[in-house]
């Protein structure tokens, strides 16, 4: 090897080391544990929060980030009630890792999510009851707006809506300064000792 080649080899080695230093190595076993916990959680809103927290971890590798984006997008398209969020997650996943093994599934689910958003947004242009409007906004993922309108109306959500609101943390049993869910209409046993909370994590 000539003396002229030594600096070139050193430059190549330095470039390779720098590249390795800028690529996250991943979380290791902690990643699998967090993913398993999120997938096993029966509360989809809590699972969404777990996956969102995982995405904020800067040490995720691209492969791991793609897995989390796909998992959260799939959750939001189904039980997690956030179709707009699902579209963003699938689009981000496909942009990050277009050749990932989950990419074909993400592409398929993205089309379903986009179709859902288009259909629901079109339906919002019609005259809807408060309950139907709430359900549409909730599924789109605009939970704060949906909850605010119900609270301001003085009307009580139906039984199915109460289940979602409790799971998402918008309705709780701690009175404190929280107003009661029931104010007008028929008295229902499922509304007893339920109060409006401040939102997820309340």
N, C-alpha and C positions, 0 to 999 in steps of 0.2 A: 504494500500500500504506500503510495507516495505521500509526501508531506502536504501536497495540494489537496488530496482527498480527505485528509483528517478533519479540517474545518467543515467540509461539506457533510461528513458523517455526523459531526457534532451538532450541526444545525438541524439535520433530520431527526436525530435523537431528541433534541430539545423540543422540536415541534410535536413529536409524538407524545412526549411527557406532558406538554402543555395541553394537548387535546384530551388526554386521559384525565387531567386534573379538572377540566371544565365539564365533563360528562358525569352526572350523578351516578354513583355505583348502585343506588337503590337502597331500600330499607332493610332488606334481608328478611329473616323470619317474622319480624314485627309487622311487615306488610301483609303477609298471609293471615296473620292473626286478626288484624284490623279488618281485612276483607271478609273473613269468615264471620266475624262478629256482626258486621253490617248486613250480610246476607241472611244471617240467622235471626235478626231482630224482627219480631212480629209487627212492630210499629214502623210503618214506612217513612214517617216524618223523622223519627229518631235515626233510622238507617240513613236517610238523606243527609242529616247533620253529621253523622260519622264519616260518610264518604266525602262530604265537603271539607271537613277538617283534614282528612287524609290528603286531599288535593292541595291543601295549603302547605304541605310538607315539601320543602325545597330539595330534599334528598331523593325524591322519587326519580327513578329512571324513566326514560320515555316509554318503555314497555309497561311499566307499572302505572304511569299516569294514563296511558291509553286504556288500561284495564279498568281503572277507577272511573274514567269518563264514560266508558261503555256501561259499567254497572249502574252508575247514577242515572245515565240517560234512560236505560231500560227500566229502572225503578220509577223514574218520573213519568215515563210513558204509560205506566200501568198503575200500580197501587199508590205511587207517590203524588199523583195529581198535579203535574206540572208539565204540560205538553210543550209550552214554549221553552222551558228549561231543558226538556229532552232534546228538542231540535238543536239548541246551542251546544249541548254536550256531545251529541253525535257528530255535529259539524266540526267541533274542536278535535274530537278523537280522530276523525278521518283526515283532517289537516295535519295533525301531529304524526300519525302512523298509518298512512294509506295502504301499506302492505302488511299490516298486522293481521294475524289469523282471525281476529274478531271483526275486521273491516267489512266483509260481506254481510255479516249479521247487522252491523251498525248501519250500513247503507239501506238495508231492508227496513230496519226499524225507523230510520230517519224519514223514509217516505210515508210510513204509517203515521208518524208524529206530525209531519207537515200536513197530511190530509186531515188529521183530527183538528189541528189548529184552524185550518181553512174552513172546515165545516162549522166549528163552534163559533168562530168570529162572524161567519155569515148569519148564524142563528141569532146572534146578539143584536142584529139589525131589526129584528122583529119585536113586537110588544111581548114582554115576558112577565110572568109573575115574579115576585121577589125571590121566591124559592128557586125557580128555574134560572133566573139571572145569577143567583148565588152559585148554583151548581156549575154553570158555564164558566164563570170567572174562577171558581175554585179549581176546576180541571185544567184551565189554561195556566194556572200557577199564580194568579194575582190574588193571593190569599188575604193580604192586608186590606185591599179595596173591598173584597167580598165581605169580610168580617165587619169593617167599618160601616157599611151600608145596613147590615142587619142590626148592629148596635144602635145606630141612629134612628132606625125605623120603630123601635120599641116592640117589634114582633119577635116571636121566638122561633128558632130554627126547628125543623122537623126532627124526628128521632134519628134518621140516618145522618143528617147534617150534624147533630149533636155528637155522634160517635166520632166523626172526622175532626170536629172542633176540639174535643177533649184530647184526642190522640195527638193533634198538632200543637196543643198547649194554649189554645185561645179560650178555652172554658175549663174552669177548675172548681174545686170544692172549698178553697180557702177564701173566706169572705173578705176580711180586711177592709180595704177601701174599694174593693171591686163591686160593681153594680150587679144585681141579680139578672140572670138570663130571662127569667119570666117577669113580664110587666103587663102584657095585654093578652087577651084571648083566653082560650080554654086552659084550665089548670090541668097540667099533666104530671103524673108521678115521676117521669124521667127528668123533669126540670127542677125537682126539689133539691135545694142546697147546691145549686150550680150557679157559678158567677163568671162574668167576663174577666178574662185575665189579659195580660199585656202581650201575650204571644208566645212563640216557642221558647221553652226554657223557663217559663214563668213558674 
